Amino acid sequence: MKGIYKIQCCITGVIYIGSATVCFNKRWKKHRQRLRNNYHENSYLQNAWNKYGQNNFKFNVVEDMSDATNEMIKEKEVYWISQYFPKGRSFCFNLSDHTFGGDTLKSDDVKKKHSESLKASYTPELRRIRRDQAIKNNTVEKARKKVNTPEWKESHLKGVQKLAKDPEWLQKMKDVNKHRQVKVGTDRGEIFESVTEAAKQTGAKRANIRACINGKIKSSMKRKWFYINN
């Protein structure tokens, strides 16, 4: 299916009119990709998406023109834009009263202003919202699957091996981890320099030692564990 579609903000009712000359699904997918990554060519639509969130936008087919030519679809798009654009920005997201919406940003000055506007709208609060949306969209899960691939593991291993040979990086890690070296004690009177050292000498798992210290389990290796303040 191809033809004319609209993207509408459910909160304000403002509409964006567009055309799909290949497929509605592909066009909607492209819009969402750009909006989620904050680089959509329509700054008004992008700012509304940032403000209200993707769950408050819906995509609907206005007119199915599957048998029409691309030229006919573009002409019809102009017609539908003209039904909303004259009413003002409170009715229509489109940047101009003609088609080829992205082409209205040919001017370098316009592109610069558009880019600065998007950057200004990308606040810490928006980053938090986008992160929550990413979790909902399972993008985090996709990333986890990616890091479990042999190719990623091999690349990561090479990177770690390279850093391990860098004296400056090693010294930096030692400085960072100084405050993390906390002594660990048991109810048997044993004292260890760290959780790692305690695990090596007693055979207990580090996760179990920490879980015991944090009160999640009662004991590990028949010992009750706790941190010792220096």
N, C-alpha and C positions, 0 to 999 in steps of 0.2 A: 504493500500500500504506500502511496505517495500523494502529496497534495499540500493543503494548508493546515497548519496546527497553531495552537496557542499554548503558552505557558502562563499560568495564572497564579498569583499570590493569594492564598486562601484568607489571609488576614486583611489585606487592603483591597483585594479585588482587581488590582492593576494587571493588565494583560500584555504579554509580548506575542506578537504575530510573526510567524516564520513559515518557510516552505521547505518541504522535503522532496527533492527530485530523485532520490534513490529509494529511501525507506524511512518511515516514521521512527522506527525503533533505533536505527543508527543515528538519526538526527538528535533524538532525545538523549541518547547515550553520550554523544559528543558535547551537548550542552551541559549535562551533569558533570562530565569529566572536567570541563573548564571552570565551571562554577565551584566545584569542590576544591580545586587547586588555586582558586582566586585569580584567574587570569582570563575571565570571559571578556569578549570585546565590547559588551554592552555594560557600561559602568552602573547604570541605574538598576538593571536586573541583578548585577553582581552585589551591589550594596544591599539590596532588598534580601537577597539570598543570605548574605552574611548576617543580616539583622534578625531575620525571622526563622532561618534554618530550613534545610531541604525538605523536612516533613510537611512544611506549610506551602508547598508548591505542587501543582498538578499539571499534567500534560494531557491535552485533549485534541482530537482531530476536529477541525472546523469544516473541512471539505475534502472528501476523497476524490482524487483526480488521477487514479491509477492508469487510465487510458489516455491521458492528455500528454502533450509534449512539454518539455521543460520551459519553453517560451510561454506557453499557455499558463503554466503553473505560476511563473514569475508575474505575469500580468494579473492573475487572480490575487496574488499576494499583495500587490499594490492596491488593489481594490479593497481588500480586507483591512489593510493598514489605514487606509483613508477613512474607514468607519470609526476608528478609535483615536488616531493621532491628533486630529483637530480639537478633541475634547481636552487635551492637555496631559501633563505628566501624571496627574492623579488617576488617569484612565489607561495610559499606554506607556510601556517601557521603551518602545522603539525609538531609536536615535534620530530617525528622519522619516519623512512622509513617502519615501520610495523604498524599493527593495535593495538587496545587497547590503544588509545591515552592517556587516563588518567593514565594508569598503568606505564607510563614512569616516573611518579613522586613518585615512591615507596621510594626512598632514603630520609631520614630525612633532609640531607643537601640540597638536591634539593628542597624539599618542603619549607624549611626555606628561601632559596634564592627567590623562587617563591613568597612566601608570602610577603617578604620585597619589592620585585619589584612592586607588586600590591599596597602596602601601599604607596610607594613613588610616584606612578602615580596618587594617589587619592588627587589631589590638590584642593584648594578652587574653582578654576575655574571649575574643573570637578564637584564638588558638585553643583555648580550653574546650570551647564548643566543638571545634573541628576535630579535636582529639577524641571527644566522646562520640562524635559521628563516625569517626574511623573505626572505633571499637564496635559500634552497632553494625557497620557495613562489613565487618569481618576482615578489614584490611590488616589488622594486627595478626590475625590467624594466618592470612596469606603470607605475611612476612616471616612468621614462624616456620611455615612450610618451606619457604625459600632458604632459610639458614640451615635447614636440615638436608639440603641437597649436597651431593658429593663435590660439585663444582664450587659451591660457596665455602664448604669446609676446607677444601684445598687452598682456596684463595686466602681465607682467614688464617690458616696455619702459616702460610708464607709470610703474611703480615706480622704475625706474632713472633716468628723466628727472626724477622728483620729487626723488630724492636728489641728483642732479647740481646742483640749484639750492640745496642746503642747505649754507651755508658751514661750519657746525659739522661736518657729516659729511665734507666735503672735507678739512678740516684734520685730522680724525681719521685719514683714510686716508693722508694725507701722513706723519703721525707713525708710523703702523703700517709704512709702506713704506720708512722711512728706512734701516733696517738691510738692506733688500733691494737697495739700490743698490750693486752690486758691479761694479768695472771688469773689462773683458774684454780679453784680448790675443790676438795671433796670432803664428805663427812668422815673420811678415814684419815684426815689430816694431810693428805697429799697436796702438793702445790706444783703447778706447771706454769711455764712462762706464757703459754698461749693455748687456745683451743686445739690448734694443729698439733702442738707438742703433746698435749694430753691425749689426743687421739692416737698418736704414734706409740706412746708408751703403754697405754692401757688396752688398745685394740677397739676402743669405742668409736662410733661414727661421729664426725664433727657435728652433723645435723642433729643427732640425738643428744649430744652434750648441750648444744645451744637450746634445744627444745626443753631439756630438763632445767636449765638455768632460767628460761622464760616461763616455767611453770606449765608447759604443755604436756609433759610426761613426768612421772614421779621419779624415775631413776634410769640410769644407763650403766650397763656393766656392773650392776649391784652397787652403784654409787649415787649419791645425791651431789649435784654439781652447783657451783656458784662462782661468781666473779669475786676477785680480791682487789680491793682498792689499794693502789700504790701509795 
